[in-house]
Each structure stands twice: as structure tokens, then as C-alpha cells.
Amino acid sequence: MSHHESEDGGGYPAGLAGKDIPPGAKILALADRYCACVFREEYPANRSCPARRCAKFFWRGEKASIPLLRPTLSRCSGIYPPGTMVRLNNGEIGVVSRKGEGAATPIVHALVGPRGVPLSIPVRRDTASEPFAIKEALHADQANIRFSMHQVWGNEASL
């Protein structure tokens, strides 16, 4: 329940502030706010927004209640966390499936070919390779793709 508390004491249910909020609750709060930004409409731009924009939004000011979490989050998920929709240099549109070798070079599964035609089977792309480098992160509604999580993450999607 403490993940609804706020650094300034304005949260609920107990109105805890600062050091009175358990560190685990702060981590859950950050994750909850981040997911809400990516997947719900009540956050910036009133639409689902690319993960990078949400990360910047939550790493500023009060939302960054655990400063040491920033580099850890970046190391674990990269700049483009799994689930981020992206357009690649070659024109393909896909979804980030996992972190790659570098923070800015995730593994992407292309779902739409360069001519805008959906691919029957997702194709794994390493964005460290220039033709498959990420050109831009997309809003989910910009990508306009429907896919099964199982297609991209296999049996791990059912865990």
C-alpha cells in the first residue's frame, strides 16, 4: 500500500513522507507511474507515450525519489525498455524485446516491413547494426500494430 505515498507527504493511505516511505515502496511507485505513463491516457500528451519520454518525465524532480535507481534502471532495461514500439532505419516497425549490448541498442522484433506490410513472423533485429538502428520511438497508436506477446517473448510471456 505504501507505493501510493509521496515524498512530500501528500500521498495515501498514511501520508508518509521522505525516509518514512519504505525503499521497496518507492521502487514500486516509480514502476507503477512509469507503466501508467506508457500504457494509460492520464499522463503526458494524453496518449500512450514512448518509454524514453516517460523515463525523462519521471527522472525529474520529486518523482526521482531514489536517485540511485536511475542508473540501475538504465543498466537493466536500457534507454528503450521492452515493450517500446520503434521505427528502424530500414523503415521496419517493431517492438523492443530485450536489452542489447548497449543501453541504446536493444534487440527488436520487427512486426511491420519497410513498405508497411505486417510480417507473418516477427524478425529479430539487433539495433547495434546500422540498418536496424532505431530511428525513433513511437507511440503505440502511431505504430498501430496488434501482436501477441507470445509471438515476441515466447513462453516467457506466460510467466
Phi, psi and omega in degrees: 000334185290351180289354175266001178284162183231148181308326183272003179087003183272007181271196180216162012269343187253357181068032178292154180222153172047239185292347179283345179274124180301141181305321179299322179293324178294321179294315178297322179298316179297315179297319180296315179294320179298312179297322178297321179295318183286321191248349181243165186270351186277004180253187189318140177068004179054023177219166173297142185234155180303148184302322181298319180295318178296319180299316178298318180301317184273349181266004178256149171058217186300328183298336180270060185289343176235086184306325182290346179288332183304302181294329179294314179299317180296318179296322184283319185248345183079181180289329179246089182296157177308137182101346179290130176274136184219155170253133181265164179304327182278002177097349179291153174242136181208187180238137176293126182258333177192166178292145177261203180295322180245163181298332183255010183230070181285171171271131182239144171254112179290133181245338180229132181288174184297339179264010177087009181266128178301139178275139182290331178227129177302139181249126181288130179231135175263113186286000173287342177273128187310314181298335183253011178297152180284125177274318180198152171274146183241151167292150178302323180287335175290321181289325177048052182239137172248130179208160178271134177301329180295327178300324185265313186257000178060216183296339177297335180293339182266001181287000000 
